[in-house]
């Protein structure tokens, strides 16, 4: 999924909300208050009613409380559209060296205050379980290219084999035709004797 597909699929607020509902409740709606599974129903305004219902509001049959998909999440109490949240999540997760709130503010055309708010909430969510338990301690990441190394002699042969009247072919890079391998290692440090006594 890239930024273009997110804009194409989830530019409509209703579709973005349905996406978040499918991610949070894959097995049915769960009430965030009493934890009842599959016993909530979506509220809809009756015809001719003067009190409209906000889109995406659910009501639990058990505790009779109303809630939305953002209840109890980092999106709660936020007036920022879920579409903007989706694009920000993609930018934060796909940026190899990280991305600043100023950059998101410029790219999405939102205020710096809103961009700062979203980035800090996303960073906070990354420190909570279950994400925090997946990568903790010292994590080392390294990459390598498997397939042998081209010597200077072979490169010279490639450049010399040009027929008269033909354009010389580009010299392949050292990584052409090789398989990239990325390894992630979680280093475990044994507890000190003082910690073992505790």
N, C-alpha and C positions, 0 to 999 in steps of 0.2 A: 504494500500500500504506500503510495506516495502522496505528496501534497495536492497534486492535480486530481487524483482519484478521490481524495477526501472532500475537496471542494465540489466535485461533480456529484458524488453520492450523498453527502451529508450537508449540503448548503441549506436545505430545508430544516428548520428547528425540530419539526416532528420526527423526521428521519434520524437526526442526530440523537434525539432522546430515545428513540426505539433501539438504536445501536447500543447506547449505554445500558438500557434495560436488559438487552440480550446478553451483554457482558456480565452484568451484576447478578442477574437472575436467570441462568441458563435452564434451571429445572423448575421454574415457576416463581411467582412473586413471593418474597419473604418480607413479612412485616418487620421493620427495624425496631419496633417497640416491644412486641411480645414474641417475635420469632416464628409466628405461625406461617406455615408454608402452603401456598396455593389457595388461601382463603380470602384473598383481597380482590376487590373488583374496581374497575376504573370508573370514576365519577364522570357523568355527562349531564350537562344542563338540560332541563326539560324545556320543551317548546313553549315559548311565551314567558319563560321565567325571567325575572328582573335581576336575579343574582347569578351572573355567569360563573362557571367553574373554570379555573385555570387548566390549561391542557397538561396532561400527564399526572393528574392527581389520582391517587388510589385511596381506598378505604378498607380497613381490615374488618372482617366480620367478627373477629374475636374480641379485640379491645376497642373497636369502633373509632380508632384514630385515623386521621388522614396523613398521607405522606407522598413523597415523590421519589424518583430514583436518586436524587442528589442528597437525600436525608442521610446524615451520618458519614458523608464523604467530604473530600476536599472541595467539592463543588457547592457545598451547602452555603447558604447566605451569600451567594454570589449572583450579581445581576448580569454577569458576562455570559453571552450565549454559549450553549454547549458546542456549537460549530467552531467558535473561536477557541474553546478549550481543546477540542480535537486537533486543530491545526497547531496549537502551541505544544501539545504533547508530542506530536510528530516531529516538530522542529527541535525540541529538547532532546528527544531520544535518537534522532538521526544525525545530529551534529557531532562529528567525531571528536572535536576539541571543546565541546560545550558551546553554549550560546548565551549571550547576555540579554538582560531585559530590554536594553536600548535597541538591540538588533531586532527583537520580536516586535517592539513598538514601531520600528520603521517598516518592517516587512508586512505586518498585518494591519497597519494603519490605526492602531488603538493608542490610548494614552499610555505614557510611561508608567503611571501609577497602576493601571490595570495589568500591564505586562509584568511589573515587579511583583504584584500580588500573586499572579498565576505561577510565575517561576519559583517563588518561595514556597508556595503550597505544594508544587510538584516535588521540590527538593525535600520538603518535610515528609511527603508520602514515601519517598525512597528510603527514608530512615526507619520506617515502621515495618512490622511483620505483615506478610511473610517475606517481603523483599529484603528486609534487613538481615534475615537469617541465611539467605542464599549466598551472599558475598560479605563475609565479615573477616576481620583480621587483615593480614597482608596478602594481597592478590597480585600476582605477576602475570603479565600478558606478553607473549613474544610471537614473532612470525618468522617464517622461513619459506624459501622457494626450493622445491624438490625437483631434481632433473639434471644435475650436473652443471658445471661452469664452463662457459665458452672461453677458450684461450685467445690470446691476441693474434696467434697465427691463423686460427679459423676465421676471425673477423677480417683479417687482411685478405684471405682467399675469397671471401664473399664480395669484397669491394673490387677485387681485380677481375673477377669473372663477369665483365661487362662487354657485350658484343659491340662492334662499331656501329654507330648510328642509334644506339639504344640509350635510354636514360638510365643512369646508375640507380640501382634499387637501394632503398633505405636499409641501413645496417640495423638488424634487429637488436632490441635491448637485451640486457643480460637476463631478464626475467621472461622473455618470450618463449612460449612452449613449455613453461614449467608450472607446476601445481603449487598454489599458495596454501600453506598450512599455518593455522593460528592455534596456539595452545594457551590455556588459562590454568594457572596453578594456584591453589589456595594453600598457603604455608601454615602449618600447624606448629605452634610453639608449646612445648610441654610446660605445665605449671611449675612454679618454683616450690621448694620444700615448705615455705611458709604458707602458700596457698593450699598445699595438700593437707596441711594440718587443720585448716579451716574446714 
